[in-house]
């Protein structure tokens, strides 16, 4: 079995589909994972970069980004690092937090840890305040 780390450009082609040949190749790799021929590792930094590109370059709304990312992150065939934090950050992201702050907040909540930050809003949200 082949073990592969997913790059942002593959994820973007899969989600956006603006290059048919590359989207077809991405789908092929995901199907290989479904058949047990390939293990695909997804790192949080790849999700962060994809969110940034979708928002800044493609001008996708946060709702559209969430709608495409949630099903992707939930794909059981993928080995998503820190999947739970990535699945639970979207309300804070939709509420206006930057993706990385939403990710940190989600991780801190799930692990019941503090965040070492000078960002007062982030600390208030961690403590359940608005």
C-alpha positions as CSV (number, residue, x, y, z in Angstrom):
1,X,0.0,0.0,0.0
2,X,1.2,3.5,-0.8
3,X,1.1,6.1,1.9
4,X,0.7,9.7,0.6
5,X,0.4,13.1,2.1
6,X,-2.2,15.3,0.4
7,X,-1.0,18.7,-0.9
8,X,-3.2,21.7,-1.0
9,X,-3.3,21.9,-4.8
10,X,-4.9,18.4,-5.0
11,X,-7.5,19.3,-2.4
12,X,-8.3,22.6,-4.3
13,X,-8.6,20.8,-7.7
14,X,-10.9,18.2,-6.0
15,X,-13.1,20.9,-4.4
16,X,-13.1,23.6,-7.1
17,X,-12.8,21.5,-10.2
18,X,-11.3,24.2,-12.3
19,X,-8.8,21.8,-13.9
20,X,-10.7,18.7,-15.1
21,X,-7.6,16.6,-15.7
22,X,-6.3,17.3,-12.2
23,X,-9.7,16.8,-10.6
24,X,-9.9,13.4,-12.3
25,X,-6.5,12.5,-11.0
26,X,-7.5,13.5,-7.5
27,X,-10.7,11.4,-7.6
28,X,-8.6,8.5,-8.8
29,X,-6.3,8.8,-5.8
30,X,-9.3,9.0,-3.4
31,X,-10.8,5.9,-5.1
32,X,-7.5,4.1,-4.6
33,X,-7.8,4.9,-0.9
34,X,-11.4,3.6,-0.8
35,X,-10.1,0.3,-2.3
36,X,-7.3,0.1,0.3
37,X,-4.5,0.6,-2.3
38,X,-3.5,4.0,-0.9
39,X,-3.5,5.7,2.5
40,X,-4.0,9.5,2.3
41,X,-2.8,11.6,5.1
42,X,-4.3,15.1,5.5
43,X,-2.5,17.6,7.7
44,X,-4.3,20.6,9.4
45,X,-1.9,23.0,7.6
46,X,-3.2,21.8,4.3
47,X,-6.8,22.6,5.4
48,X,-5.7,26.0,6.6
49,X,-4.0,26.8,3.3
50,X,-7.0,25.6,1.3
51,X,-9.4,27.7,3.4
52,X,-7.1,30.8,2.8
53,X,-7.0,30.2,-0.9
54,X,-10.7,29.5,-1.3
55,X,-11.5,32.7,0.7
56,X,-8.9,35.0,-0.8
57,X,-8.3,33.8,-4.4
58,X,-11.6,32.1,-5.3
59,X,-13.7,34.6,-3.1
60,X,-15.8,31.8,-1.7
61,X,-18.0,32.7,1.3
62,X,-17.2,31.1,4.6
63,X,-20.5,29.2,4.4
64,X,-19.5,27.7,1.0
65,X,-16.1,26.8,2.3
66,X,-17.6,25.0,5.3
67,X,-20.1,23.2,3.0
68,X,-17.3,21.8,1.0
69,X,-14.8,21.1,3.8
70,X,-17.1,19.3,6.2
71,X,-17.9,16.4,3.9
72,X,-14.3,16.2,2.8
73,X,-13.0,16.1,6.4
74,X,-15.6,13.5,7.3
75,X,-14.5,11.0,4.6
76,X,-13.6,7.9,6.6
77,X,-11.1,6.8,3.9
78,X,-8.9,9.8,4.8
79,X,-6.5,9.9,7.7
80,X,-7.1,13.4,8.9
81,X,-4.7,14.6,11.5
82,X,-6.6,16.3,14.4
83,X,-9.9,15.5,12.6
84,X,-12.1,16.3,15.6
85,X,-10.7,19.8,16.0
86,X,-11.1,20.4,12.3
87,X,-14.7,19.2,12.3
88,X,-15.7,21.4,15.3
89,X,-14.2,24.7,14.4
90,X,-16.7,25.9,11.8
91,X,-19.2,27.8,14.0
92,X,-16.3,30.0,15.3
93,X,-15.0,30.4,11.8
94,X,-18.5,31.4,10.6
95,X,-18.7,33.7,13.5
96,X,-15.8,35.7,12.3
97,X,-12.6,34.1,13.7
98,X,-9.7,33.5,11.4
99,X,-9.4,29.9,10.5
100,X,-6.2,29.3,12.6
101,X,-7.8,31.0,15.7
102,X,-10.9,28.8,15.2
103,X,-8.7,25.8,15.0
104,X,-6.8,26.7,18.1
105,X,-10.0,27.3,20.0
106,X,-11.5,24.0,18.8
107,X,-8.4,22.1,19.9
108,X,-8.3,23.8,23.3
109,X,-11.9,23.0,23.9
110,X,-11.6,19.4,22.9
111,X,-8.4,18.9,25.0
112,X,-9.6,21.1,27.9
113,X,-6.4,23.2,27.7
114,X,-5.7,26.9,27.7
115,X,-4.4,28.9,24.8
116,X,-1.3,31.0,25.4
117,X,-2.3,34.2,23.6
118,X,-2.5,37.9,23.9
119,X,-5.7,37.8,21.9
120,X,-8.4,38.7,24.5
121,X,-11.3,37.7,22.3
122,X,-9.8,34.2,21.9
123,X,-9.4,33.8,25.7
124,X,-12.9,35.0,26.3
125,X,-14.3,32.5,23.7
126,X,-12.2,29.7,25.3
127,X,-13.8,30.5,28.6
128,X,-17.3,30.5,27.2
129,X,-17.8,34.3,27.3
130,X,-18.8,36.5,24.4
